[in-house]
Each structure stands twice: as C-alpha cells, then as structure tokens.
C-alpha cells in the first residue's frame, strides 16, 4: 500500500535522477534546454556556411541540443575535417558529430602507400628533417601514420599532406612528439655530426630525403631510414655508439629500397 506523499517523493527522486544523468552527460538540464532552443538557428547557419563552398555541396547537417551532425560526402579527407571545423565556429554549437564519408577516387592500398611514402620523405626538407621520422601503412584507404617528431611542425605538415592525398578515406595518427630537452638537442647534433661527417655516410647528407633519421628521446638514440648496404648500416651503428652521453643506441636502419618507411 502506498503511503501518503509517496508520489511526491517518487517525483522528486525521478527529477533528481534526470538531473544527475544530465550532469554526467556533460550538460546541465538548463544548458540542454538552452542549446535546443537554438537548434533551428544553428542548422540554418551551418547549412548556409557549407553551401557557400562548392566542396561541401554534398554535405548535409542537422542539429539536436546544440550538437551538429554532418552527413553526406566530400572528395578529400581534408574537406571532411574542414566541414567540421566550419560547423564548430557557428554560434551556440556545443559539438560536432562528423559522419561525412570520403567519396573520392578508390586508390589501391599499395599505390596509395607508395605515393604517401614518397610525399612524406620530403616533410620539413631543409629544416630539421633529419630529426623526424614518419612511416605509413594503408588498409582499405585508411592510413595509419606513426613516428616521432621533435617540434610538432613536422607532424602537422605530414598529417596535412596525408589528408590532402586523393584516395585517403581516414587517418589514424600515432605520431608522438618528443619531449623538450636541451640534453637531447645537444645529443642530436653530436650524433648528426659524427654520422654525416663519416666519409662513408656523408653521401646521405646530400640526398634531400636524408635517409638516416636520428631520433633522440630522453638520451636514447634510434636510427631510422634506408641505407645502400649492410656495411653502411653497421658503420652508422658503430658511429652512433661512439656518441658521448647516449644512454643507448637502437639501429633500425634498413638495407635497400622500401616504400613503407616514409621517413627515410
């Protein structure tokens, strides 16, 4: 038998539960109501924004509680990112759910991987490219890029190059940014001097792709890239192990040509 006042108690409890669930979802009831109030305006603004650019002609949008959902297709992965960026700039938008598909050309994985490998060899050419390393793999148009970057600038350039390559459907970014360290910077320069200063290895300094990549993290040196012979790999390892201050040396150089190691 229900006691007097049970209905009121239950009603208050239910209201409290709704409030808690809203809070756990990252948006208060008031915020949700506020966002929903502007859904129509948001959708109109996003639609107009995207319609102003022909590359988004096949993109559609909807808004629910301030969350914009983008659907449709674009011809480049970068344009999928650009559409979401444009939607986020609209007033009162709380978030963007990007469901846009990339409907550009279907490039065979092997061919796409070769193109990207060639492209990424020249990231940051003429700057500090010897201290960055990027490698790519492709499966069903989805590109996985991994490696290490000293400043983050190379990372941004590499990811932008991938996103603008026809045939790329999605990007999995596994590039890590090396910690800021004066000790590591000094170790990089010492390693570069001794490796590129060697009479056998100096030829790699002439190549703009600079195949011997020197990665230093917390005093640990790793060599990546491609060299012409087993002897060159061995000499590079010997020289790197002579560097004062290096805690360890990991020689990951490969012999011969490969398209998978894009950071060479």
Helices and strands as residue ranges (DSSP letters): H 6-24, H 29-37, H 39-51, G 54-56, E 59-64, E 67-74, H 77-88, E 95-98, E 101-102, H 109-121, G 129-131, E 133-139, E 142-149, H 153-163, E 170-177, H 182-196, H 203-206, E 213-217, E 220-224, E 226-227, H 230-240, E 248-251, E 254-255
